[in-house]
């Protein structure tokens, strides 16, 4: 009982998020229940409602946490770059490293059907993650390494390539081990940059 009371103060939300992620890794992000999350967290079945309105609210909280972790992973990787092009490539490495470390987050962030509008916190976290990539693209454009113009389609090309690699990696579909996959990300991002640089800017 003392353990349950302690979880009701201060760290209950984090404990529930960790329990939800563990459960999702076993049954998927659609099959879990708040009651089972509470049981795994060692709290009463009503405790999750102190922080989450319902199951969907908990899913959005996991997604929000994922986008924040993704942003941090990209920014940490980019901090090691010496040029704008280095930092753009390293953003891809940070994305891949996040996916390998937090595959359940990737599934919640991108694979679930949108049943309703996300809360502001999830939307802001998602935009912040994409803005990190977009800013990196703009910096390379300013340095002359990518075509001038709207950076959005260029960022989408980069995102699509790295996200596809991340999905293949976490599903075990690549002929590489983890270290090789991380290193391959560098080749992929260079290939994407070279391809973008050789083509005229897309016009929609």
N, CA and C atoms as an extended XYZ file, in Angstrom:
612
Properties=species:S:1:pos:R:3:atomname:S:1:resname:S:1:resid:I:1 pbc="F F F"
N         0.820       -1.210        0.000 N   UNK     1
C         0.000        0.000        0.000 CA  UNK     1
C         0.849        1.253        0.000 C   UNK     1
N         1.989        1.200        0.736 N   UNK     2
C         2.874        2.368        0.770 CA  UNK     2
C         3.393        2.681       -0.620 C   UNK     2
N         3.652        1.621       -1.400 N   UNK     3
C         4.153        1.830       -2.754 CA  UNK     3
C         3.112        2.547       -3.605 C   UNK     3
N         1.842        2.131       -3.478 N   UNK     4
C         0.789        2.749       -4.262 CA  UNK     4
C         0.605        4.207       -3.878 C   UNK     4
N         0.644        4.516       -2.579 N   UNK     5
C         0.486        5.894       -2.151 CA  UNK     5
C         1.607        6.763       -2.699 C   UNK     5
N         2.833        6.218       -2.748 N   UNK     6
C         3.954        6.989       -3.256 CA  UNK     6
C         3.761        7.319       -4.733 C   UNK     6
N         3.217        6.374       -5.500 N   UNK     7
C         2.987        6.612       -6.908 CA  UNK     7
C         1.883        7.639       -7.152 C   UNK     7
N         1.045        7.849       -6.176 N   UNK     8
C        -0.012        8.828       -6.343 CA  UNK     8
C         0.496       10.248       -6.168 C   UNK     8
N         1.788       10.401       -5.888 N   UNK     9
C         2.328       11.737       -5.661 CA  UNK     9
C         3.584       11.931       -6.506 C   UNK     9
N         3.551       12.931       -7.354 N   UNK    10
C         4.774       13.343       -8.049 CA  UNK    10
C         5.092       12.581       -9.308 C   UNK    10
N         5.331       11.276       -9.195 N   UNK    11
C         5.825       10.544      -10.361 CA  UNK    11
C         4.799        9.587      -10.943 C   UNK    11
N         3.537        9.721      -10.583 N   UNK    12
C         2.520        8.800      -11.084 CA  UNK    12
C         2.442        8.833      -12.604 C   UNK    12
N         2.447       10.020      -13.192 N   UNK    13
C         2.307       10.125      -14.641 CA  UNK    13
C         3.444        9.401      -15.355 C   UNK    13
N         4.676        9.601      -14.900 N   UNK    14
C         5.818        8.951      -15.538 CA  UNK    14
C         5.748        7.441      -15.368 C   UNK    14
N         5.319        6.984      -14.204 N   UNK    15
C         5.184        5.548      -13.963 CA  UNK    15
C         4.145        4.949      -14.905 C   UNK    15
N         3.043        5.654      -15.111 N   UNK    16
C         2.002        5.163      -16.012 CA  UNK    16
C         2.481        5.137      -17.460 C   UNK    16
N         3.233        6.147      -17.857 N   UNK    17
C         3.765        6.167      -19.216 CA  UNK    17
C         4.712        4.994      -19.451 C   UNK    17
N         5.578        4.716      -18.475 N   UNK    18
C         6.501        3.583      -18.622 CA  UNK    18
C         5.735        2.268      -18.695 C   UNK    18
N         4.720        2.127      -17.834 N   UNK    19
C         3.920        0.900      -17.840 CA  UNK    19
C         3.178        0.750      -19.160 C   UNK    19
N         2.663        1.847      -19.689 N   UNK    20
C         1.943        1.807      -20.967 CA  UNK    20
C         2.868        1.374      -22.093 C   UNK    20
N         4.082        1.896      -22.121 N   UNK    21
C         5.033        1.519      -23.169 CA  UNK    21
C         5.390        0.039      -23.097 C   UNK    21
N         5.608       -0.450      -21.885 N   UNK    22
C         5.926       -1.881      -21.742 CA  UNK    22
C         4.762       -2.733      -22.232 C   UNK    22
N         3.554       -2.322      -21.877 N   UNK    23
C         2.382       -3.093      -22.299 CA  UNK    23
C         2.193       -3.017      -23.807 C   UNK    23
N         2.388       -1.833      -24.379 N   UNK    24
C         2.250       -1.688      -25.824 CA  UNK    24
C         3.248       -2.548      -26.586 C   UNK    24
N         4.429       -2.716      -26.021 N   UNK    25
C         5.439       -3.545      -26.685 CA  UNK    25
C         5.004       -5.005      -26.765 C   UNK    25
N         4.077       -5.394      -25.900 N   UNK    26
C         3.600       -6.775      -25.873 CA  UNK    26
C         2.314       -6.969      -26.671 C   UNK    26
N         1.382       -6.026      -26.541 N   UNK    27
C         0.061       -6.229      -27.150 CA  UNK    27
C        -0.270       -5.208      -28.229 C   UNK    27
N         0.602       -4.222      -28.422 N   UNK    28
C         0.339       -3.193      -29.415 CA  UNK    28
C        -0.375       -1.997      -28.810 C   UNK    28
N        -0.328       -0.868      -29.493 N   UNK    29
C        -0.882        0.363      -28.944 CA  UNK    29
C        -2.402        0.469      -29.014 C   UNK    29
N        -3.058       -0.531      -29.626 N   UNK    30
C        -4.515       -0.486      -29.694 CA  UNK    30
C        -5.181       -1.457      -28.738 C   UNK    30
N        -4.488       -2.522      -28.358 N   UNK    31
C        -5.109       -3.570      -27.556 CA  UNK    31
C        -4.980       -3.356      -26.049 C   UNK    31
N        -4.138       -2.436      -25.614 N   UNK    32
C        -3.933       -2.273      -24.181 CA  UNK    32
C        -5.145       -1.597      -23.536 C   UNK    32
N        -5.261       -1.752      -22.220 N   UNK    33
C        -6.341       -1.114      -21.457 CA  UNK    33
C        -5.749       -0.296      -20.322 C   UNK    33
N        -6.471        0.734      -19.904 N   UNK    34
C        -6.015        1.537      -18.769 CA  UNK    34
C        -5.970        0.709      -17.497 C   UNK    34
N        -6.894       -0.207      -17.360 N   UNK    35
C        -6.906       -1.055      -16.160 CA  UNK    35
C        -5.621       -1.871      -16.069 C   UNK    35
N        -5.180       -2.433      -17.209 N   UNK    36
C        -3.955       -3.235      -17.195 CA  UNK    36
C        -2.729       -2.351      -16.989 C   UNK    36
N        -2.742       -1.154      -17.556 N   UNK    37
C        -1.650       -0.214      -17.304 CA  UNK    37
C        -1.540        0.068      -15.810 C   UNK    37
N        -2.676        0.314      -15.175 N   UNK    38
C        -2.683        0.591      -13.736 CA  UNK    38
C        -2.157       -0.608      -12.954 C   UNK    38
N        -2.582       -1.804      -13.344 N   UNK    39
C        -2.121       -3.007      -12.638 CA  UNK    39
C        -0.612       -3.146      -12.744 C   UNK    39
N        -0.083       -2.918      -13.934 N   UNK    40
C         1.360       -3.042      -14.124 CA  UNK    40
C         2.122       -1.954      -13.380 C   UNK    40
N         1.491       -0.806      -13.239 N   UNK    41
C         2.141        0.288      -12.514 CA  UNK    41
C         2.032        0.121      -11.010 C   UNK    41
N         1.216       -0.826      -10.548 N   UNK    42
C         1.054       -1.058       -9.124 CA  UNK    42
C         0.175       -0.033       -8.434 C   UNK    42
N        -0.813        0.507       -9.170 N   UNK    43
C        -1.707        1.514       -8.602 CA  UNK    43
C        -3.149        1.059       -8.803 C   UNK    43
N        -4.079        1.770       -8.210 N   UNK    44
C        -5.484        1.425       -8.344 CA  UNK    44
C        -5.950        1.644       -9.778 C   UNK    44
N        -7.032        0.965      -10.161 N   UNK    45
C        -7.490        1.076      -11.548 CA  UNK    45
C        -8.038        2.457      -11.869 C   UNK    45
N        -8.325        3.244      -10.852 N   UNK    46
C        -8.789        4.612      -11.085 CA  UNK    46
C        -7.639        5.621      -11.166 C   UNK    46
N        -6.440        5.219      -10.758 N   UNK    47
C        -5.312        6.156      -10.694 CA  UNK    47
C        -4.978        6.805      -12.035 C   UNK    47
N        -5.030        6.079      -13.179 N   UNK    48
C        -4.692        6.739      -14.445 CA  UNK    48
C        -5.543        7.963      -14.752 C   UNK    48
N        -6.772        7.988      -14.228 N   UNK    49
C        -7.660        9.109      -14.539 CA  UNK    49
C        -7.254       10.389      -13.821 C   UNK    49
N        -6.280       10.310      -12.956 N   UNK    50
C        -5.739       11.528      -12.350 CA  UNK    50
C        -4.972       12.355      -13.388 C   UNK    50
N        -4.447       11.676      -14.412 N   UNK    51
C        -3.641       12.368      -15.427 CA  UNK    51
C        -4.210       12.247      -16.838 C   UNK    51
N        -5.014       11.222      -17.099 N   UNK    52
C        -5.492       10.971      -18.456 CA  UNK    52
C        -7.009       10.804      -18.462 C   UNK    52
N        -7.673       11.478      -19.390 N   UNK    53
C        -9.130       11.405      -19.460 CA  UNK    53
C        -9.593       10.006      -19.872 C   UNK    53
N        -8.854        9.399      -20.786 N   UNK    54
C        -9.219        8.092      -21.297 CA  UNK    54
C        -7.994        7.456      -21.943 C   UNK    54
N        -8.209        6.316      -22.564 N   UNK    55
C        -7.119        5.582      -23.201 CA  UNK    55
C        -6.466        6.411      -24.308 C   UNK    55
N        -7.276        7.091      -25.122 N   UNK    56
C        -6.723        7.894      -26.210 CA  UNK    56
C        -5.844        9.017      -25.679 C   UNK    56
N        -6.220        9.570      -24.561 N   UNK    57
C        -5.426       10.642      -23.958 CA  UNK    57
C        -4.054       10.121      -23.544 C   UNK    57
N        -4.005        8.902      -23.028 N   UNK    58
C        -2.721        8.290      -22.677 CA  UNK    58
C        -1.892        8.028      -23.928 C   UNK    58
N        -2.532        7.585      -25.003 N   UNK    59
C        -1.822        7.357      -26.263 CA  UNK    59
C        -1.194        8.657      -26.757 C   UNK    59
N        -1.942        9.760      -26.689 N   UNK    60
C        -1.390       11.041      -27.118 CA  UNK    60
C        -0.232       11.471      -26.229 C   UNK    60
N        -0.318       11.159      -24.949 N   UNK    61
C         0.778       11.505      -24.041 CA  UNK    61
C         2.045       10.737      -24.409 C   UNK    61
N         1.887        9.467      -24.765 N   UNK    62
C         3.038        8.670      -25.212 CA  UNK    62
C         3.611        9.263      -26.504 C   UNK    62
N         2.739        9.654      -27.428 N   UNK    63
C         3.204       10.258      -28.679 CA  UNK    63
C         3.940       11.568      -28.415 C   UNK    63
N         3.397       12.383      -27.526 N   UNK    64
C         4.044       13.654      -27.181 CA  UNK    64
C         5.429       13.421      -26.609 C   UNK    64
N         5.516       12.473      -25.688 N   UNK    65
C         6.811       12.120      -25.117 CA  UNK    65
C         7.768       11.658      -26.216 C   UNK    65
N         7.248       10.879      -27.168 N   UNK    66
C         8.079       10.394      -28.271 CA  UNK    66
C         8.623       11.516      -29.129 C   UNK    66
N         7.780       12.478      -29.481 N   UNK    67
C         8.255       13.601      -30.299 CA  UNK    67
C         9.304       14.423      -29.554 C   UNK    67
N         9.125       14.578      -28.251 N   UNK    68
C        10.132       15.313      -27.470 CA  UNK    68
C        11.463       14.563      -27.455 C   UNK    68
N        11.393       13.240      -27.299 N   UNK    69
C        12.616       12.434      -27.310 CA  UNK    69
C        13.269       12.458      -28.696 C   UNK    69
N        12.455       12.446      -29.736 N   UNK    70
C        12.987       12.504      -31.095 CA  UNK    70
C        13.724       13.820      -31.332 C   UNK    70
N        13.118       14.926      -30.930 N   UNK    71
C        13.769       16.226      -31.082 CA  UNK    71
C        15.105       16.250      -30.354 C   UNK    71
N        15.104       15.753      -29.121 N   UNK    72
C        16.332       15.745      -28.334 CA  UNK    72
C        17.401       14.880      -28.983 C   UNK    72
N        17.002       13.728      -29.546 N   UNK    73
C        17.963       12.826      -30.181 CA  UNK    73
C        18.576       13.474      -31.425 C   UNK    73
N        17.751       14.131      -32.235 N   UNK    74
C        18.280       14.807      -33.420 CA  UNK    74
C        19.208       15.956      -33.032 C   UNK    74
N        18.793       16.749      -32.052 N   UNK    75
C        19.605       17.895      -31.657 CA  UNK    75
C        20.931       17.463      -31.059 C   UNK    75
N        20.910       16.391      -30.281 N   UNK    76
C        22.166       15.889      -29.706 CA  UNK    76
C        23.113       15.417      -30.792 C   UNK    76
N        22.582       14.688      -31.773 N   UNK    77
C        23.426       14.214      -32.884 CA  UNK    77
C        23.954       15.388      -33.700 C   UNK    77
N        23.096       16.376      -33.972 N   UNK    78
C        23.489       17.516      -34.787 CA  UNK    78
C        24.555       18.374      -34.120 C   UNK    78
N        24.597       18.361      -32.808 N   UNK    79
C        25.567       19.196      -32.088 CA  UNK    79
C        27.007       18.807      -32.390 C   UNK    79
N        27.212       17.620      -32.944 N   UNK    80
C        28.560       17.150      -33.276 CA  UNK    80
C        28.990       17.566      -34.683 C   UNK    80
N        28.108       18.213      -35.442 N   UNK    81
C        28.431       18.606      -36.804 CA  UNK    81
C        29.170       19.928      -36.865 C   UNK    81
N        30.061       20.040      -37.838 N   UNK    82
C        30.856       21.262      -37.999 CA  UNK    82
C        30.317       22.168      -39.106 C   UNK    82
N        29.527       21.602      -40.015 N   UNK    83
C        28.961       22.386      -41.105 CA  UNK    83
C        27.453       22.134      -41.157 C   UNK    83
N        26.767       22.966      -41.934 N   UNK    84
C        25.326       22.784      -42.086 CA  UNK    84
C        25.012       21.418      -42.691 C   UNK    84
N        25.803       20.983      -43.673 N   UNK    85
C        25.564       19.683      -44.292 CA  UNK    85
C        25.815       18.551      -43.300 C   UNK    85
N        26.857       18.700      -42.476 N   UNK    86
C        27.102       17.707      -41.430 CA  UNK    86
C        25.887       17.587      -40.518 C   UNK    86
N        25.367       18.728      -40.099 N   UNK    87
C        24.266       18.720      -39.137 CA  UNK    87
C        22.997       18.125      -39.742 C   UNK    87
N        22.757       18.362      -41.020 N   UNK    88
C        21.594       17.751      -41.663 CA  UNK    88
C        21.737       16.236      -41.704 C   UNK    88
N        22.909       15.756      -42.076 N   UNK    89
C        23.120       14.303      -42.106 CA  UNK    89
C        22.996       13.709      -40.699 C   UNK    89
N        23.544       14.399      -39.719 N   UNK    90
C        23.494       13.890      -38.351 CA  UNK    90
C        22.079       13.911      -37.787 C   UNK    90
N        21.239       14.805      -38.291 N   UNK    91
C        19.829       14.788      -37.880 CA  UNK    91
C        19.203       13.446      -38.243 C   UNK    91
N        19.564       12.934      -39.417 N   UNK    92
C        19.075       11.622      -39.824 CA  UNK    92
C        19.584       10.518      -38.918 C   UNK    92
N        20.838       10.630      -38.509 N   UNK    93
C        21.388        9.638      -37.582 CA  UNK    93
C        20.640        9.681      -36.249 C   UNK    93
N        20.380       10.894      -35.766 N   UNK    94
C        19.652       11.025      -34.510 CA  UNK    94
C        18.254       10.439      -34.599 C   UNK    94
N        17.606       10.614      -35.748 N   UNK    95
C        16.276       10.048      -35.975 CA  UNK    95
C        16.333        8.522      -35.902 C   UNK    95
N        17.293        7.941      -36.582 N   UNK    96
C        17.441        6.484      -36.602 CA  UNK    96
C        17.765        5.952      -35.210 C   UNK    96
N        18.644        6.624      -34.504 N   UNK    97
C        19.002        6.178      -33.157 CA  UNK    97
C        17.798        6.229      -32.227 C   UNK    97
N        16.977        7.261      -32.362 N   UNK    98
C        15.754        7.329      -31.566 CA  UNK    98
C        14.848        6.140      -31.870 C   UNK    98
N        14.652        5.852      -33.159 N   UNK    99
C        13.763        4.758      -33.544 CA  UNK    99
C        14.245        3.414      -33.002 C   UNK    99
N        15.552        3.190      -33.041 N   UNK   100
C        16.090        1.930      -32.531 CA  UNK   100
C        15.931        1.816      -31.021 C   UNK   100
N        16.018        2.933      -30.332 N   UNK   101
C        15.909        2.907      -28.876 CA  UNK   101
C        14.463        2.877      -28.403 C   UNK   101
N        13.563        3.541      -29.150 N   UNK   102
C        12.173        3.673      -28.715 CA  UNK   102
C        11.218        3.239      -29.837 C   UNK   102
N        11.258        1.981      -30.262 N   UNK   103
C        10.396        1.553      -31.375 CA  UNK   103
C         8.908        1.667      -31.064 C   UNK   103
N         8.512        1.472      -29.799 N   UNK   104
C         7.092        1.588      -29.464 CA  UNK   104
C         6.600        3.019      -29.655 C   UNK   104
N         7.457        3.981      -29.358 N   UNK   105
C         7.078        5.362      -29.581 CA  UNK   105
C         6.809        5.619      -31.067 C   UNK   105
N         7.678        5.112      -31.928 N   UNK   106
C         7.504        5.298      -33.367 CA  UNK   106
C         6.144        4.771      -33.808 C   UNK   106
N         5.776        3.613      -33.305 N   UNK   107
C         4.499        3.017      -33.683 CA  UNK   107
C         3.336        3.898      -33.247 C   UNK   107
N         3.395        4.410      -32.032 N   UNK   108
C         2.319        5.263      -31.527 CA  UNK   108
C         2.288        6.594      -32.266 C   UNK   108
N         3.457        7.156      -32.549 N   UNK   109
C         3.547        8.471      -33.188 CA  UNK   109
C         3.049        8.466      -34.629 C   UNK   109
N         3.262        7.350      -35.351 N   UNK   110
C         3.040        7.388      -36.794 CA  UNK   110
C         2.097        6.321      -37.353 C   UNK   110
N         1.853        5.262      -36.618 N   UNK   111
C         1.128        4.138      -37.210 CA  UNK   111
C        -0.343        4.057      -36.842 C   UNK   111
N        -0.760        4.735      -35.799 N   UNK   112
C        -2.144        4.624      -35.368 CA  UNK   112
C        -3.048        5.534      -36.193 C   UNK   112
N        -4.250        5.066      -36.514 N   UNK   113
C        -5.189        5.939      -37.222 CA  UNK   113
C        -5.609        7.096      -36.328 C   UNK   113
N        -5.761        8.256      -36.917 N   UNK   114
C        -6.166        9.434      -36.152 CA  UNK   114
C        -7.667        9.387      -35.922 C   UNK   114
N        -8.072        9.109      -34.687 N   UNK   115
C        -9.492        9.007      -34.392 CA  UNK   115
C       -10.085       10.360      -34.024 C   UNK   115
N        -9.248       11.296      -33.641 N   UNK   116
C        -9.713       12.649      -33.347 CA  UNK   116
C        -8.513       13.581      -33.374 C   UNK   116
N        -8.767       14.868      -33.326 N   UNK   117
C        -7.689       15.842      -33.348 CA  UNK   117
C        -6.785       15.667      -32.132 C   UNK   117
N        -5.464       15.697      -32.329 N   UNK   118
C        -4.563       15.573      -31.183 CA  UNK   118
C        -4.646       16.802      -30.290 C   UNK   118
N        -4.332       16.663      -29.024 N   UNK   119
C        -4.289       17.824      -28.142 CA  UNK   119
C        -3.148       18.749      -28.552 C   UNK   119
N        -3.196       19.975      -28.058 N   UNK   120
C        -2.192       20.973      -28.439 CA  UNK   120
C        -0.784       20.511      -28.099 C   UNK   120
N        -0.621       19.823      -26.979 N   UNK   121
C         0.721       19.400      -26.566 CA  UNK   121
C         1.342       18.456      -27.587 C   UNK   121
N         0.536       17.518      -28.125 N   UNK   122
C         1.058       16.579      -29.124 CA  UNK   122
C         1.362       17.294      -30.436 C   UNK   122
N         0.485       18.210      -30.841 N   UNK   123
C         0.707       18.951      -32.080 CA  UNK   123
C         1.965       19.795      -32.000 C   UNK   123
N         2.155       20.476      -30.880 N   UNK   124
C         3.331       21.330      -30.706 CA  UNK   124
C         4.599       20.483      -30.709 C   UNK   124
N         4.571       19.347      -30.016 N   UNK   125
C         5.750       18.481      -29.968 CA  UNK   125
C         6.089       17.941      -31.349 C   UNK   125
N         5.077       17.564      -32.125 N   UNK   126
C         5.319       17.062      -33.473 CA  UNK   126
C         5.890       18.132      -34.386 C   UNK   126
N         5.338       19.348      -34.291 N   UNK   127
C         5.853       20.442      -35.131 CA  UNK   127
C         7.282       20.805      -34.749 C   UNK   127
N         7.600       20.725      -33.465 N   UNK   128
C         8.952       21.054      -33.013 CA  UNK   128
C         9.962       20.062      -33.590 C   UNK   128
N         9.595       18.792      -33.619 N   UNK   129
C        10.490       17.779      -34.182 CA  UNK   129
C        10.719       18.035      -35.672 C   UNK   129
N         9.643       18.305      -36.410 N   UNK   130
C         9.796       18.548      -37.843 CA  UNK   130
C        10.532       19.857      -38.105 C   UNK   130
N        10.315       20.852      -37.247 N   UNK   131
C        10.991       22.135      -37.431 CA  UNK   131
C        12.495       21.983      -37.283 C   UNK   131
N        12.927       21.053      -36.441 N   UNK   132
C        14.351       20.783      -36.282 CA  UNK   132
C        14.960       20.357      -37.616 C   UNK   132
N        14.272       19.463      -38.317 N   UNK   133
C        14.729       19.035      -39.636 CA  UNK   133
C        14.631       20.179      -40.641 C   UNK   133
N        13.519       20.891      -40.618 N   UNK   134
C        13.311       21.974      -41.577 CA  UNK   134
C        14.391       23.049      -41.433 C   UNK   134
N        14.727       23.399      -40.197 N   UNK   135
C        15.774       24.402      -39.964 CA  UNK   135
C        17.124       23.919      -40.499 C   UNK   135
N        17.382       22.617      -40.358 N   UNK   136
C        18.639       22.064      -40.864 CA  UNK   136
C        18.699       22.160      -42.385 C   UNK   136
N        17.574       21.919      -43.046 N   UNK   137
C        17.511       22.044      -44.502 CA  UNK   137
C        17.741       23.495      -44.922 C   UNK   137
N        17.087       24.425      -44.235 N   UNK   138
C        17.247       25.853      -44.549 CA  UNK   138
C        18.711       26.271      -44.417 C   UNK   138
N        19.388       25.761      -43.399 N   UNK   139
C        20.795       26.107      -43.191 CA  UNK   139
C        21.661       25.615      -44.352 C   UNK   139
N        21.365       24.420      -44.854 N   UNK   140
C        22.129       23.906      -46.003 CA  UNK   140
C        21.805       24.714      -47.253 C   UNK   140
N        20.567       25.106      -47.419 N   UNK   141
C        20.215       25.981      -48.545 CA  UNK   141
C        20.999       27.289      -48.479 C   UNK   141
N        21.074       27.876      -47.285 N   UNK   142
C        21.790       29.140      -47.126 CA  UNK   142
C        23.270       28.989      -47.446 C   UNK   142
N        23.805       27.788      -47.198 N   UNK   143
C        25.217       27.523      -47.486 CA  UNK   143
C        25.451       27.137      -48.941 C   UNK   143
N        24.386       27.025      -49.725 N   UNK   144
C        24.512       26.696      -51.140 CA  UNK   144
C        24.531       25.218      -51.454 C   UNK   144
N        24.278       24.379      -50.455 N   UNK   145
C        24.352       22.944      -50.686 CA  UNK   145
C        23.076       22.320      -51.205 C   UNK   145
N        21.956       23.040      -51.144 N   UNK   146
C        20.678       22.559      -51.658 CA  UNK   146
C        20.014       23.680      -52.458 C   UNK   146
N        19.121       23.333      -53.376 N   UNK   147
C        18.471       24.367      -54.188 CA  UNK   147
C        17.707       25.371      -53.328 C   UNK   147
N        17.720       26.618      -53.756 N   UNK   148
C        16.944       27.647      -53.065 CA  UNK   148
C        15.456       27.417      -53.307 C   UNK   148
N        14.638       28.057      -52.504 N   UNK   149
C        13.192       27.921      -52.646 CA  UNK   149
C        12.572       27.380      -51.377 C   UNK   149
N        11.332       27.011      -51.475 N   UNK   150
C        10.597       26.487      -50.325 CA  UNK   150
C        11.315       25.255      -49.767 C   UNK   150
N        11.722       25.276      -48.498 N   UNK   151
C        12.440       24.127      -47.952 CA  UNK   151
C        11.534       22.946      -47.615 C   UNK   151
N        10.223       23.168      -47.577 N   UNK   152
C         9.315       22.112      -47.109 CA  UNK   152
C         9.423       20.822      -47.920 C   UNK   152
N         9.315       20.860      -49.267 N   UNK   153
C         9.404       19.588      -49.991 CA  UNK   153
C        10.760       18.905      -49.844 C   UNK   153
N        11.814       19.691      -49.676 N   UNK   154
C        13.139       19.093      -49.484 CA  UNK   154
C        13.202       18.373      -48.137 C   UNK   154
N        12.608       18.990      -47.118 N   UNK   155
C        12.583       18.363      -45.799 CA  UNK   155
C        11.745       17.090      -45.820 C   UNK   155
N        10.659       17.099      -46.570 N   UNK   156
C         9.808       15.910      -46.656 CA  UNK   156
C        10.551       14.761      -47.339 C   UNK   156
N        11.344       15.070      -48.359 N   UNK   157
C        12.158       14.031      -49.005 CA  UNK   157
C        13.120       13.407      -47.989 C   UNK   157
N        13.818       14.276      -47.237 N   UNK   158
C        14.772       13.778      -46.248 CA  UNK   158
C        14.068       12.954      -45.177 C   UNK   158
N        12.945       13.460      -44.698 N   UNK   159
C        12.184       12.764      -43.656 CA  UNK   159
C        11.697       11.409      -44.162 C   UNK   159
N        11.146       11.378      -45.372 N   UNK   160
C        10.612       10.133      -45.920 CA  UNK   160
C        11.690        9.058      -46.006 C   UNK   160
N        12.873        9.455      -46.476 N   UNK   161
C        13.951        8.490      -46.611 CA  UNK   161
C        14.410        7.926      -45.284 C   UNK   161
N        14.647        8.802      -44.321 N   UNK   162
C        15.156        8.342      -43.025 CA  UNK   162
C        14.076        7.593      -42.252 C   UNK   162
N        12.830        8.063      -42.342 N   UNK   163
C        11.747        7.367      -41.639 CA  UNK   163
C        11.545        5.968      -42.210 C   UNK   163
N        11.639        5.846      -43.528 N   UNK   164
C        11.530        4.525      -44.124 CA  UNK   164
C        12.624        3.588      -43.646 C   UNK   164
N        13.838        4.105      -43.569 N   UNK   165
C        14.946        3.297      -43.055 CA  UNK   165
C        14.686        2.901      -41.607 C   UNK   165
N        14.192        3.848      -40.806 N   UNK   166
C        13.916        3.557      -39.394 CA  UNK   166
C        12.870        2.462      -39.258 C   UNK   166
N        11.806        2.524      -40.060 N   UNK   167
C        10.766        1.498      -39.993 CA  UNK   167
C        11.302        0.128      -40.396 C   UNK   167
N        12.129        0.091      -41.439 N   UNK   168
C        12.735       -1.178      -41.840 CA  UNK   168
C        13.652       -1.719      -40.746 C   UNK   168
N        14.367       -0.822      -40.093 N   UNK   169
C        15.310       -1.241      -39.050 CA  UNK   169
C        14.585       -1.845      -37.857 C   UNK   169
N        13.550       -1.177      -37.365 N   UNK   170
C        12.891       -1.673      -36.148 CA  UNK   170
C        12.024       -2.907      -36.415 C   UNK   170
N        11.705       -3.140      -37.691 N   UNK   171
C        10.954       -4.354      -38.018 CA  UNK   171
C        11.874       -5.510      -38.401 C   UNK   171
N        13.201       -5.277      -38.333 N   UNK   172
C        14.158       -6.337      -38.613 CA  UNK   172
C        14.256       -6.722      -40.074 C   UNK   172
N        13.980       -5.771      -40.976 N   UNK   173
C        13.954       -6.079      -42.405 CA  UNK   173
C        15.248       -5.735      -43.134 C   UNK   173
N        16.215       -5.203      -42.428 N   UNK   174
C        17.458       -4.800      -43.086 CA  UNK   174
C        18.535       -5.875      -42.940 C   UNK   174
N        19.436       -5.994      -43.926 N   UNK   175
C        20.509       -6.986      -43.850 CA  UNK   175
C        21.722       -6.466      -43.081 C   UNK   175
N        21.494       -5.626      -42.073 N   UNK   176
C        22.570       -5.022      -41.297 CA  UNK   176
C        22.315       -5.256      -39.814 C   UNK   176
N        23.399       -5.249      -39.023 N   UNK   177
C        23.218       -5.217      -37.574 CA  UNK   177
C        23.009       -3.757      -37.157 C   UNK   177
N        22.844       -3.546      -35.860 N   UNK   178
C        22.502       -2.211      -35.382 CA  UNK   178
C        23.577       -1.190      -35.730 C   UNK   178
N        24.839       -1.540      -35.502 N   UNK   179
C        25.929       -0.610      -35.796 CA  UNK   179
C        25.978       -0.289      -37.281 C   UNK   179
N        25.832       -1.312      -38.116 N   UNK   180
C        25.869       -1.105      -39.567 CA  UNK   180
C        24.694       -0.235      -40.027 C   UNK   180
N        23.550       -0.427      -39.384 N   UNK   181
C        22.377        0.372      -39.744 CA  UNK   181
C        22.609        1.843      -39.448 C   UNK   181
N        23.180        2.127      -38.289 N   UNK   182
C        23.467        3.517      -37.934 CA  UNK   182
C        24.449        4.119      -38.927 C   UNK   182
N        25.476        3.366      -39.295 N   UNK   183
C        26.452        3.874      -40.254 CA  UNK   183
C        25.829        4.038      -41.645 C   UNK   183
N        24.935        3.127      -42.008 N   UNK   184
C        24.278        3.219      -43.312 CA  UNK   184
C        23.436        4.492      -43.414 C   UNK   184
N        22.947        4.977      -42.279 N   UNK   185
C        22.166        6.214      -42.294 CA  UNK   185
C        22.964        7.352      -42.904 C   UNK   185
N        24.266        7.387      -42.640 N   UNK   186
C        25.112        8.418      -43.223 CA  UNK   186
C        25.145        8.331      -44.739 C   UNK   186
N        25.227        7.117      -45.262 N   UNK   187
C        25.218        6.938      -46.724 CA  UNK   187
C        23.875        7.367      -47.300 C   UNK   187
N        22.796        6.962      -46.631 N   UNK   188
C        21.466        7.319      -47.118 CA  UNK   188
C        21.277        8.831      -47.158 C   UNK   188
N        21.656        9.510      -46.097 N   UNK   189
C        21.445       10.964      -46.064 CA  UNK   189
C        22.324       11.681      -47.090 C   UNK   189
N        23.527       11.167      -47.334 N   UNK   190
C        24.362       11.758      -48.393 CA  UNK   190
C        23.731       11.537      -49.757 C   UNK   190
N        23.184       10.335      -49.978 N   UNK   191
C        22.542       10.037      -51.255 CA  UNK   191
C        21.312       10.923      -51.457 C   UNK   191
N        20.543       11.133      -50.390 N   UNK   192
C        19.369       11.991      -50.485 CA  UNK   192
C        19.769       13.424      -50.805 C   UNK   192
N        20.799       13.914      -50.115 N   UNK   193
C        21.251       15.288      -50.348 CA  UNK   193
C        21.760       15.465      -51.771 C   UNK   193
N        22.536       14.479      -52.247 N   UNK   194
C        23.073       14.568      -53.606 CA  UNK   194
C        21.952       14.539      -54.634 C   UNK   194
N        20.951       13.688      -54.398 N   UNK   195
C        19.837       13.612      -55.323 CA  UNK   195
C        19.028       14.900      -55.354 C   UNK   195
N        18.768       15.464      -54.182 N   UNK   196
C        18.021       16.716      -54.122 CA  UNK   196
C        18.789       17.830      -54.819 C   UNK   196
N        20.099       17.888      -54.550 N   UNK   197
C        20.918       18.945      -55.130 CA  UNK   197
C        20.992       18.868      -56.646 C   UNK   197
N        20.833       17.681      -57.216 N   UNK   198
C        20.967       17.510      -58.671 CA  UNK   198
C        19.670       17.742      -59.420 C   UNK   198
N        18.567       17.917      -58.699 N   UNK   199
C        17.278       18.074      -59.346 CA  UNK   199
C        16.763       19.497      -59.216 C   UNK   199
N        15.954       19.958      -60.146 N   UNK   200
C        15.332       21.269      -59.975 CA  UNK   200
C        14.372       21.255      -58.796 C   UNK   200
N        14.170       22.413      -58.207 N   UNK   201
C        13.274       22.491      -57.065 CA  UNK   201
C        11.859       22.112      -57.497 C   UNK   201
N        11.180       21.254      -56.730 N   UNK   202
C         9.812       20.871      -57.112 CA  UNK   202
C         8.861       22.049      -57.026 C   UNK   202
N         7.962       22.128      -57.975 N   UNK   203
C         6.965       23.196      -57.980 CA  UNK   203
C         5.576       22.558      -57.910 C   UNK   203
N         4.788       23.003      -56.964 N   UNK   204
C         3.438       22.446      -56.805 CA  UNK   204
C         2.394       23.524      -57.131 C   UNK   204
